[in-house]
Amino acid sequence: MARSDPQAVALPPIFLLSFRHRDALAAAAGRGGWPVIAARRAGSAEHRFRASGAMVALVDARDAFDAGVQATRQLGPVAEAAGAGLLVLLDRADVTRLDALHAAGATHYLASPFGEVELIETIRFAVRHADRLAGGDRAARNRLALVQGETESWHWRLGDGSVTLTPALARRIGCPEGPVGLRTVALALGREGVANLRRAIARLLMNRRPTAFAHEMQGGRIAHHLHIARDGSVTGRIETLDEPMEQGGARRDALTGLADAEGLRLWLDATVDRSATTRPMLLLIGLTRFDIVNAAHGSAAGDALLHAVARRLERAVADAGAYPACVARIAGGEFAVALGAGTSIAAARSLAETLVAAIARPFATGAKVIRLSCHIGIAAGEAGDDAAALLRRAGAALEEVRGADTGAIRALDANGEAAAVHRDRLERDLRDALARNEIELLYQPQVSIPTGRIIGVEALARWRHPEFGALGAVTLFSVAERSDYLVPLSEHVQRMALTQAAAWGQGLAHLRLAVNVTAADLAHPDFALRFLALVEETGFPCANLTVKITESGLIEDLGEAAGLLSDLRAAGLRVAVDDFGTGYSSLAYLKSLPLDYLKIDKRLADDIAGSPRDRVVVRGVIEMARSLGLAVIVEGVESEAQLGLLAAEGCNYYQGFLCSPPVDAAALQRLVAQNAQAVRAKLG
């Protein structure tokens, strides 16, 4: 028997708040095709709107203008953060007070008297407004798919012996995804839930209007919002009526509804008891690759993804029975879970493993699947701690695990304080570093192995920090990635390298310049146009330019990236994949991207002088590149023995301290002149 997809809702849900006309409005919106989350009281309206995933909030201020303005004021910041429409219904006599609604955050209004057709069309205008804020129909569909992917709902074709559950609901009640028997559903609902469901179904079939029922489940109260489709099947959308975590009056993040950074600090300070023998625990969660996903799918889908992550974190913490607790969004793709005093480090680690698994489950957006991962730093409270100390230590733990080769979780005690202070200072200072011209460029020569001639250079960024001294490119770009400043830094370095190289004199003008392009750069669909415009503006010849894609940074959409790189190659540029052999996407890059050079990582270059087994691996990589028509550049060459072995295997170019460390332009001028003289002498 054919089954309907429980997530295949034709239209996004509508959140409706009406003090006097809730049922009639819900019925009208339902006949328009929208699933409805309807409320009669303004209490917890912000939380209910966020949790609903709706892209339009409808506030009915008829016969209750002042209460309507207050409710609009509550929902306004939430709607703005989510890029949602906020539609207000009002009496004709109150049209003269529209300025109050506009100031409160309303985006649309409809004055009574009006008919159902006018109401439905006005909702459509508000939905279109939200779609445009999302970046168009495609972005809106991606956003809707992400929200629906985290929705707890069920679908039942009347008379069928089973009910289809969404993955989120199946996880809540401990059932397999997809169809489950009615008996299993009845056990999950309990006696109260089954009785209320029967009455709600009877109402739905009698008048075919959306309806709802509520009951206790797993220690909390939930509502099922029922909607009947044209084919007679019933969809129930779950709403958690009790806020899932005790936030202690914490301030809220407008996008996700979690506590914000200040709210987390207030919660921690209120929880810390310096005389207790057990202390609070803090888990700091950093999403990986979120900036790339956000750029690839649009900010609206990125916001929906953060919303989905927030709901998963709430559910995972609640399911683990971690109470009291505060779930918060700190900034960007960084979240936190604070646990009350008495939680052991073992329990915190167990919860962290649950959170890692929850975030690793795929997020569905249209025909695509978005995969995220995360790192978690854990800080155990100690005597004398306040919120700031716990946050610093958890931040240091997160920083350590991000730089580690294995594992996604790291716990840190008070000895990590200095590292945390250093990390925070660098992230704060980076944004000013560009304006203060603290970012410098050095150039490391690339040498032709057969001739020994310097044929090109790689541009390497260095941060001349006023307190910590010279910081290399690895530190610089890792700080930029943590602070969501990777793309601006990348663009700054690219512009600086092209501008400087375009001004080189005759002695360096023949050199090929290699500049880094990050996966975050390639996530922007217009990257090729912007980069070529920059090259033209600086006057550097395209024929002498190579863009290097770092293999260890995941490219989310290889097809899109291949198109952008093809555009660059069509303009005369060359493309290299950098650090080959350090990540997990190597072969996918070679198969999908239009490349000219393969740049082998230093760790593989070191292996060439190791055991025969090591040399077999390096030889295999070189032969694979040659069979694909790619020239091979090896980095990190430090000895004549390495160079001889690489030459015997057929490598084309090398860079490393055997020739020169990275140098500034003046030193490069002298080095190239000396190299040319040495090559001429060698030839005869």
N, C-alpha and C positions, 0 to 999 in steps of 0.2 A: 504494500500500500504506500502511495506517495506521501511524503511528509514535507511540511513547510519548514523552512529554516527559521528558527526562533529569533535570529538576529536580523532577518531580512525585512525590517520595518521600512515601509516606503518613505515615510517622512520622519523628521526628528521629533522628539517629544516636546510638548509645551508645558511650562510650569505656570500654573494658574492660581492666583490668590484673589478670592472674592469673598467679601464679608457677608453678603446677603444673597448672591445669585450663583453660588458655586456650581450647583448641579446642572442648571440650565446652560451655563457657559461651557461646562465640560462636555455636555451632550452635543452642543453646536460644534465645538472644536473637534470632537470625535467624529461627527459626521463629515467634517472636512478632511478626515484621514489622519489626524495627528493623535498619537498616544498622549494622554493627559495625566500630569501629576497635579492634583487639585488640592488646595488648602483653603480653610475658612478663617484661620487665625494667623497673624503675622509672626508669632513666636517661632524662632529657629528658621525663618524664611530663607535667610542666606544659606544656611547649611543645606536645607532641602533643595534649593535651586541648584547649588553646586553639585550635590550628589545625583540629581536627576539627569545631568548631562544635557539639559535643554539649552537650545540656542535662542529661545525667546521666552521672556517672562511677561506674563499678562497680569496687570494689577487692575482690579475693578474698583474704582473710586466712586462709583455712583452711589448716591445717598450716604457717602462716607468720605467726603473729600479730604478732610484733615488726616484721617487714618490712612487714606490712600497715598497722600504726600509722604507721610512717615514711612510707609512700606516701600515706596519708591526710593526714598533716601537710603533705606536699608539695602535695597537690592542694586542701587545704582553703581557703587564701586565694583560689586561682583560682576555685574553685566559688562561693565567697561573692561575689566581685566580679562574676561572670557571672550570679548568681541561679540557679545550677544545683543539682541534687540530687546528693548524694554518698552512694551506697549501699555498705555494707560487708558482705561475707559472712564469717561466722566459725563456728568450731566451737562446739558447745553448751557445752563445758567452758570456753570463753573468755567466756561471757556475763557472768560476774562482773567482767570487766574492761572493760565497756562505757564506763565513765567516761573511759578513755584515748582511745577512739575519738571520743566526744563532744567532748572537749577538742581533738582534732586537727581537727575540722570535719565529722565525719560527720552526715548528716541522717536516714539510714535504715539499718536493719540487718536481716539475715536469718540465723538460726542454722541450721546443719545438724543433722540431716538434713532436706532439703526436696526437693520434687518440682519438675518443670519448671513446672507450673501455678502453684505458689507463687512461684517465681522471677519468672515473667512478670508476675504480679499485683503483686509488690513493685516491679518496675521501673515499672509503670504508676503506682503511688502516688508514686514519686520524680519521674516526669514531671509528674504533676498538681501536685506541690509546686513544681516549676520554673515551670509555667504560672501558678500563683497568684502567685508572686513577680513574674512578668512583667506581671501586671495582668489575668489572665483569658484565656480561649480566644482572643479576637480579637488581643490583644496578643501572645500566644504565637505565633499563626500569622504575624503580621507579623515577629516576631523570626526565626522559622524560615525564612520566605521570604527575608529579608535574608541570612541565613547561606548558604542554598542558592544564592542568586544569585551568591555569590562562590566556590562550591565548584567545584573542578576534577574533573569526572567525565565518564564516557561511558556510552552505552546502546546495546546491540546485541541485536537480535532474531535468534536463532540461524538461520543459513542465509541471512540477508540479506547483500547485497553492500556495505553501507555501515554506518558507525557514526555515531551522533549525539553531538556534543560540546557541552558547556556552553560559554558564551562565555569563561569564565575559562581553560578548558583549550585552547580554540581559539587564544586569544591566546598562550598559552605556546608552542605548537608551530608557530605561524604559519600556521594553517589558517582557512578561513572557518567561521563558526558554523553549527551544524546538521549535516546528514548529510555525511560525507566518505567516500571510497572506502577499502576495506580496505588497498590498497597504500599510500595516504598515511599511514594509521595505522602500518603496518608500518615505513615509513621513519622515522617519529618514534620508534618503540619501539627500533629497532635490532635486531641479530641476537640479542643476549642477551634483550632484552625479548620478542621474538616467541616464542622457545623457551620462556621461562618462562610466557608467557601461555597457550600451548598446553597445557602441563602443568597449569596452574591451572584452565583450562576443563574439562579431562578430570576432574580431581578434583571440580569443582563438579557436573558432570553425573552422576558416579558416586554421590556420597552426598548431593548437594543441600545441603551445608553451606557456610556462608560460608568463603571461603579468601582467600589473598593471595599476591602475588608481588612481587618487587622487581627493579630494574635501574637502571643509570646512564642519565641523560638530561640533556643540556645542563649537564654538569659537576657534577651532584648526583645523589644516590641518592633514588629515589622508590619508594613502594609503591602497588600497586593493591589495594584491598580489594573483593573480588567478592561480589556478592549475587545470588541468582537469585529472580526474581519468580514468582508463581503461574502466569503465562502462559508461563513458560519463558524469558523474556528476561533478559539479564544486565546488571547495572549495576556499573561499576567506579568506585570513589571514590578519588581520588588523595590520597596523603599524602606530604609532603616529609619525608624522614627526616633529612636534614642541616638544621640550623638555617640559614635563608637568609642571615643576615648575621653577620659576626664582631662580637660585642658586647664582647669583651675582658673577660669576667667582670662585665659591667655589671649593676647591680641592675635588676629587672624590674617593669614595670607589670602589676598583677595582672589587669586586664581584657583587655589586648591581647597581652601577652607580649613587647612591645617593651621596650627599655630605658626606665627612668623618668627623671625629670629629674636625679636624683643620679647615676644610671648614665651618662647622657650627659656630665655634667661630668667624671666619672672617666675616661671614654673620651677626651674632648678633652684633659684634662690629661696623660694618658699618651701622647697622640699628638703634642702640641705639642713641637717641637724648636726652641729659640730660636736655634740656630746654623745652621739649615737655610736654604737660599735660597728654598725653596718652603714654603708654610704650609697648614694644614688649611683646609677650606671648610665653612661651616655654612649650611644652608637651614632656615629656620623657616617652618612651614606653618600657616596659620590657616584653618580651615574657616569659610565664611560661612553664616549662617542655621541653624547646627546647633542653637542653643538653641530656635529656633522649631520645627524638625523634631522635636526631642526632646520638646517639650511637646505637639505635635500627635499624635504616634504613641505616646507613652509612653516611660518611661525604659528599659524592657527593649529595645524596638526601637532606642532611641537607643544603648544599649550595643552591640547587635548591629551597628549602623551603624558605630560606632567600630572594632569588630572587623573589619568588612569593609574599612574605609578602611585599617587597619593592614596587612591582607593585600595590598591593592593597592599600597601604598607599598613593601612588601618585594619584591613581584614586579617592580615597575618598576625599583627600584634594582638588583636582581639581574640583570634582563634587560639593563640598561644597562652591566653589567660594572663598576660602580662599587665597587672593592674596594681597600683595606679601607674599611669604612663602618659606621656605627652608625645604626640607625633607632630613633627614640624617640618616646614620647608624653609631652609635657610636662605638660599638664593640660587637662581639658575637651576642646575640639575643636582643640587646638594640638599639632602634631607637629613633629619635627625630623629632618633627615638630615645627619649629619656625614660628611665625606669626608676621607680621609687626605691627607697632604702630597703635593703633586705635581699636584693637580687644578687645572686652569686655570679662570678665571672664565667662559670661553666654554663649557667642559664643564659647569660648574655651572649655567649658564643653560639649556643644552640639556636637562640632567636635570630642571630646574625645569619646563620646558615639557612634558616627558613626564609629570611628576607632576600638573600642572594638568589635562592631558587625561585621565589615569587617574581622577582624582576627579570629573571632569565627566561621565563615563559614568554613565547612570542606575542607581540601585539599585532592585531590584524587591522590593516587599513586598505579598504578596497580589495584589489587583487594582489596587493603586496603584503609582505609580512615584515614588521620591524622587530629587530632583536636588539635588546639592550643587555648590558651586564653592569655590575657595580663593584666597588670596593667599599669595605666598611672598617672604620677605625673605632676601637672601643677604649673608653677611658673609665676606670673604676674610681669612684670618689674616695678621697683620702682626707684625713683630719686637716682642718683649716682650709679646705677647698671652698670656692664659691663657683658661680656659674662660669665666670670667665676662665678660671683655671681648668675646669672640666672641658670647656670648649677648646681651649688651646691644646690640651693633651690629646683629646680625641682627634683634633686636626692634625697633630703630629703623627698619630697612629695611622690616619688615613693617608698622609703623605708617604709614610714608609711603605705601606702595602701597595700603593700605586707604583712605587719604584722597584718593587720586588719582582722576581721572575716567576714565583709560584704563589698560589693562595690568593684569596680575596679578602681575608679578614686579619686584622692585627690589633692586639690589645697592648696598651702602653701605660706604664705607671708614671709617677711624678718625674722620673729621670728624663722623660721626653720633653720637659718644659722648654728648654732652650731651643730645641729643634722647632717647636711650635711657634715660638716667638719669631724665629728667623723666617719661617715660611710665611707667616702673616705679614711680616715687614716687606718681603719681596713682592707679594701680591699687591700690597698697597702702593709700593713705589713704582711698579711697572708702568702704570698709565701715565705717570709724569716723566718716565725715562725718555719717551719719544720726544716730548716737547723740550726736554733739557738736553737733547742731542747726546744722550749717554750710550746709545746703541752705535757700535762701530762695526766696520767690516774688515775682515782679513781674507786673504786669498791663498788657497793651497794649490800649488802647481799640479797639473796632470801631465804625465810624461809618456811619450810613445815608447813602448818597450823595444821594438826593432831598431829605432834610430837613436833613442836617448834624448830626443828633442822635446822641450816643453811646448805642448800644443794647446793647452788650455788651463783654466783655473776654476776652482769651485769657490763661490762666495760663501763665507761663514760669518755669522753674526756673533758679536761679543758685547756683553753689557758691562760697561765701565761704571760699576756702582760706587757712589761716593764714599760709602762706609765699608762695603765688603770686598772692594777691589774688582778685578776682572772675573766675570762669570761667563762661562762658555755657552755655546749654542744649545746644548742639551738642557742645561739648567734654565736658560732663558725661555725656550719654547715650552718646557714643562710647566713653568710658572704661568706662562700665557694660557696654556690649555686649562689649568686649574681655575684661572680667573676669568674664563670666557673671553679672552682677548687675543685668541690665536689668529683670527683672520686679519684684524687691524695690524698686528705685529708683522704677519707675513707680507701684507701689502707694503708696509713701510720698508721692510728689508729688500723686497723686490725693486721698489722704486729707487732706493739708495744704490743698490748694486748696478742697475742699468744706467743711472745718471753718472756714477763715477766711471764706469767702464767706457761710456760713450765719450768721456773727456780724455781718455788715455792717449798718449802720444804715439808716434810711429812705431816705437820699440815694442809696444804691447798691443797695437791695433789688430794684429793678426790672430790673437788668442781667442779661443772659444770660451765663452763664459757660461758656467752652469749655476742656475739659481734654483732654490727650493720652491716647490709648489706643494701645499699640504692637501690632504684629503678634504679638509674643511673648505679650502679654496674651490676645489672641483665640485663641491656640493652646490655651488651657485650656478644656475643654468647659463648665466650671461658671463661666466668667468672668461671664456676665450675672447669675447669682444672687448672686455675691459682690459685684459692683459695685453692684447695686441695694440689697443689704443695707447697704453702706457709705453710699450716699446716704440711706437711711432713718435710719441711725444718726446721721449728721451733721445731719439736718434740713433740708438744702438742697432747695428745691422742684424736682421732676423737670421741671416745665414750663419752667424757666429754664436747663436744663442741655443742653449739646451735647458729644458725644464726638467727638474728631477722630482719624481714622485717617490715619497718615502714609503717603502713597502710595509713598514710596521704600523702605519696609520691606515685604518680600514676605510676603503672607499665603499660607500653604501650601495651605489647604483653604478655598476661597472659599465653598463650600456651607455648611460648618460656621460660618464667620464670618457669613454672611448670616443664619443662624438666630439666632445670638447677638445681632446688631444688631437684628433684628426684635423680639426679646424686650425690648430696651432701648426701642425706639420704642413698643412696646405700653404701656410704663409711662409714656410721656409725654416721653421724652428725644428729642433730635434728633441726627442723625448727619451729620458733615461728612468729606469726604476732603481731606486736607491736602497741600500742596506739589504740587498737580496739575501735571503737565508735566515733572517731574524724573526720573521712573523709566520702567520698561518695561511696567508692568502697568496703566496708566491706563484704557484702554478696558475691560479685563477687570473692573476695579473698578466702573466705571460700569454695566456690563451686569449684574453679579452681586450687588452690595450694595445694600441699601435705604438710600438717601441723601436728605438734605434740602438740604445745602449743598455747593457745589464751591468749594474754596479755591485760588485760582490762585497759583502760586509767584512770588516776586519777580522772577525772571529773565524770566518772561513779561510781568509788569507793566512791566518796563523796555522791552520790545519795543514797547509801545503808542506810545511816543514815537520809535520808530526809523523804519525805511524803510516804504514802503507795503506791501512784502511781509511785514514783521514784523507790521504791523497786521492783515493778512489772517489770519494764524495766530491771533492773539489773538481776533479777531472770530469765527473759526470755533469756537474753544473756548467762547466765551460763548454763541453761538447753539446749540451742541450741548447745553450745560447747560440753557438755557431750554427747548429742545424736550423735555428729559427732566423738566421741572418742578422744576428745582433752582435755588435762589437762588445767586448768585455773590458770593464774598468775595475781594477782591484784596489781597494783602499787599505790603508794601514800597513803598507810595505815598509819594513824597517831594516832589512838586511839583504846583502847581496845573495845569500843562499835562497831566501824567499824569491827574490827576483829571478834567479836562474831557473828555479823549478817552475815558476809561473810562465816564464818565457818558453820553456820546454813544452808546457801544456797548451800553448797557443794563445795566451792572453794578449790583448792589444795595447792596453794602457794601464798605468798605475799612478797612485798618489800615496804619499806617506813621508815619514821623516827621513827615509833614505835619500830623497831628493831635498825636501825642505818642510819645516813646519809651516802652518799658516803665517803669512806675513802681510804687512801693509803695502800700499801701492808703490811707495818709494823703494822699499826693499825688493819688491817683485820686479821692478824695472832693472835693478842691478843684477838680480838672480837670472833673469831671462837673457840679459846681455852676456853674462858669464857662461851660461849654458850654450848659447849660440856659438861663442868663441870655442868652447870645448868640443862641440860637435864638429865644427869646421876643422879643428886640429886633428880630430880622430879620423876624419875622412881623408885627410891627406895633405 
